[in-house]
Amino acid sequence: MQQELLTQEGVNSKVKDLLGLGKAALENELAAISSDLKQWTRTNFDLTGLQDSYLDGLPSTYLDLLSAELVKALRNRLPVTLTKDGEIIDRSSKFFRFESTIIATFTTGLREEISGELKLRIGHT
């Protein structure tokens, strides 16, 4: 797979590529995401210097949570979206937030239903 820019369009394209993989190839990507999300991001996205520095500063506890939610969404072929808010303002603080609305339901009769999405958001306060 080719590198994408870390933009809304780039994330959309990368998710489309991932969801187009066969089960074994997708599981290989998910294993890479689980083991080292920073490295997987650097391999799959053409990051600017500022993006790369910001990625380096993300705490491991945050990355662990994000990678777990990303793996769940992709494994279940659910939407993953990225939105970016506004422009950088002098003295602003950047944030990177994710919101998972993955819902799994099992009912008698062996019926399983998984729905929801993972929303990624980058903004400034």
Backbone torsions as a table, in degrees:
resi	resn	phi	psi	omega
1	MET	NA	146.1	-179.3
2	GLN	-84.9	158.4	175.4
3	GLN	-72.3	145.2	176.7
4	GLU	-119.1	160.5	171.3
5	LEU	-73.8	149.2	178.0
6	LEU	-84.8	74.7	179.2
7	THR	-132.2	174.7	176.2
8	GLN	-56.9	-46.2	-178.4
9	GLU	-66.4	-41.1	179.8
10	GLY	-64.0	-42.0	177.6
11	VAL	-65.1	-43.0	177.9
12	ASN	-58.1	-44.4	-179.5
13	SER	-65.5	-43.1	-179.9
14	LYS	-64.4	-42.5	178.7
15	VAL	-63.2	-42.3	178.1
16	LYS	-60.2	-44.1	177.3
17	ASP	-60.9	-46.4	-179.0
18	LEU	-62.3	-44.2	-178.2
19	LEU	-71.6	-14.7	176.0
20	GLY	-85.6	-8.2	179.8
21	LEU	-74.2	154.9	170.9
22	GLY	-69.5	169.6	-174.7
23	LYS	-59.2	-45.4	-177.4
24	ALA	-66.0	-44.6	-180.0
25	ALA	-64.5	-40.4	177.7
26	LEU	-63.7	-42.7	179.5
27	GLU	-62.0	-34.8	175.9
28	ASN	-63.5	-42.9	177.6
29	GLU	-65.1	-40.7	179.7
30	LEU	-65.1	-36.8	176.9
31	ALA	-64.5	-39.5	178.2
32	ALA	-65.8	-40.4	177.3
33	ILE	-62.1	-45.4	-178.3
34	SER	-65.1	-38.7	-174.5
35	SER	-81.2	-32.1	-178.3
36	ASP	-161.4	84.8	-177.1
37	LEU	-61.5	-36.5	179.0
38	LYS	-60.9	-49.2	-178.5
39	GLN	-65.6	-40.9	178.9
40	TRP	-61.2	-41.4	178.9
41	THR	-63.1	-44.2	179.8
42	ARG	-65.7	-33.2	179.1
43	THR	-73.2	-34.9	-171.8
44	ASN	-100.5	-12.5	-179.6
45	PHE	-129.4	140.4	175.8
46	ASP	-86.7	95.1	-173.3
47	LEU	-86.5	145.4	169.6
48	THR	-74.6	167.3	176.9
49	GLY	-58.2	-41.1	179.4
50	LEU	-67.0	-40.0	178.5
51	GLN	-63.9	-42.4	-179.5
52	ASP	-63.9	-42.3	177.6
53	SER	-63.4	-41.6	179.6
54	TYR	-64.1	-42.7	177.7
55	LEU	-58.6	-43.3	178.5
56	ASP	-59.9	-31.8	-176.9
57	GLY	-83.7	-7.3	-179.6
58	LEU	-71.7	130.9	-179.2
59	PRO	-68.5	150.7	-177.2
60	SER	-62.3	-32.6	179.1
61	THR	-63.4	-40.9	177.3
62	TYR	-65.6	-45.8	-179.2
63	LEU	-63.2	-36.6	177.4
64	ASP	-62.3	-44.9	179.1
65	LEU	-65.0	-45.2	-179.3
66	LEU	-63.0	-45.6	-178.5
67	SER	-63.7	-38.6	178.5
68	ALA	-62.4	-43.7	179.5
69	GLU	-69.3	-38.4	178.5
70	LEU	-64.4	-43.4	177.7
71	VAL	-62.1	-44.1	178.7
72	LYS	-59.9	-45.8	-178.4
73	ALA	-63.7	-47.9	-177.6
74	LEU	-68.4	-41.1	179.6
75	ARG	-60.0	-34.9	-179.4
76	ASN	-95.5	8.4	175.5
77	ARG	56.0	45.0	178.7
78	LEU	-98.6	157.3	-179.7
79	PRO	-63.6	142.4	172.3
80	VAL	-128.7	122.7	-177.5
81	THR	-127.0	154.3	175.7
82	LEU	-125.7	131.0	172.0
83	THR	-124.4	147.5	178.0
84	LYS	-122.7	130.5	-179.5
85	ASP	-94.7	135.0	165.8
86	GLY	43.7	-171.6	-178.9
87	GLU	-101.6	159.0	176.2
88	ILE	-68.6	130.4	179.0
89	ILE	-110.7	141.3	177.2
90	ASP	-51.5	137.4	-179.9
91	ARG	64.2	17.1	178.1
92	SER	-83.1	161.8	177.7
93	SER	-111.7	129.0	-179.1
94	LYS	-86.3	144.5	173.6
95	PHE	-134.0	153.5	176.3
96	PHE	-130.8	115.7	-173.3
97	ARG	-123.2	146.3	169.9
98	PHE	-128.7	148.8	-179.3
99	GLU	-134.5	117.4	-179.8
100	SER	-104.6	129.9	175.5
101	THR	-121.9	40.8	-179.2
102	ILE	-76.8	127.0	-178.4
103	ILE	-123.9	125.7	177.8
104	ALA	-118.1	131.1	-178.7
105	THR	-130.0	136.1	174.9
106	PHE	-125.5	129.8	178.0
107	THR	-121.4	161.2	178.3
108	THR	-57.3	153.0	-174.7
109	GLY	91.7	12.6	177.0
110	LEU	59.7	36.9	178.2
111	ARG	-99.3	124.5	-179.9
112	GLU	-117.8	136.4	-179.9
113	GLU	-134.5	125.8	178.7
114	ILE	-125.1	129.2	-178.5
115	SER	-145.1	174.4	177.4
116	GLY	119.5	-163.2	-179.2
117	GLU	-162.2	168.0	174.9
118	LEU	-120.0	121.4	180.0
119	LYS	-108.8	126.8	175.7
120	LEU	-107.2	139.2	-178.0
121	ARG	-139.6	130.8	175.4
122	ILE	-115.2	131.4	-178.9
123	GLY	-154.8	-175.9	-179.0
124	HIS	-135.1	142.4	177.7
125	THR	-117.1	NA	NA
